[in-house]
Amino acid sequence: MDIAKLGDIVEFHEGLRGKVEKVNENSVIVDLTIMKNFEQLDQPEKTVINHKRYKIINE
């Protein structure tokens, strides 16, 4: 299992993407506002994701 680093873009939960802002022992905190359609989504600006639940995206 690869663990994301600060600044990485990760994808999770049915196509949502976010930029990693903090790496914790078991999870990362991501900023979802990088998505173009963020305003249309009913999501908070930031969320916590377990390392097992995301995929690192190379953009």
N, C-alpha and C positions, 0 to 999 in steps of 0.2 A: 504494500500500500504506500503510495507516494503522499507525502504531506506537503501541502501548499506553503509557499513563502509569502512574505509581505509583498503586495503589489501584483500577485498572480490573479488571473481571472479564473473563477471556478463556476461550474455549471451543476445545478442540483434541482431536485423537485420539479420535474416536468419542464425543463428548459429555462428555468430562471438562472440568471447569471449575476455575479457580483465580484467586486474587487476586494481581495483580502486586506483587511486593515490591522488585524491582530491575530497571532497564532497562539493558541492555548494548548495545554497538554493533550486534551481530547477533542478539541474543536477549533474552528476559526470564526472570526467575526468578519462579515462581509458587508460592503456597501452596495446596495441594489440600485442606486440612482444612476449608475453607468448605463443602464439599459435605456434604449431610445424610447421605449413605450412605458417607462416607469410611471408617468402621470396617469395612465389609463388603468394601471394595476391597483388593486386594493391591498397593498403590501406596505409594511414599515420601511423606513430608509435603510435600516441595518437589521441583520439577523445573525443568529449563531447556528452553525452547521457542524455536526460531528464529522470527523475525518473519514468515516466509513460512508458518508452520504453524499460526497461530491466528487466531481471529476475535474482535474486541472485542464484548462483550455489554453492552447497555444495560439495566440492571435498576433 
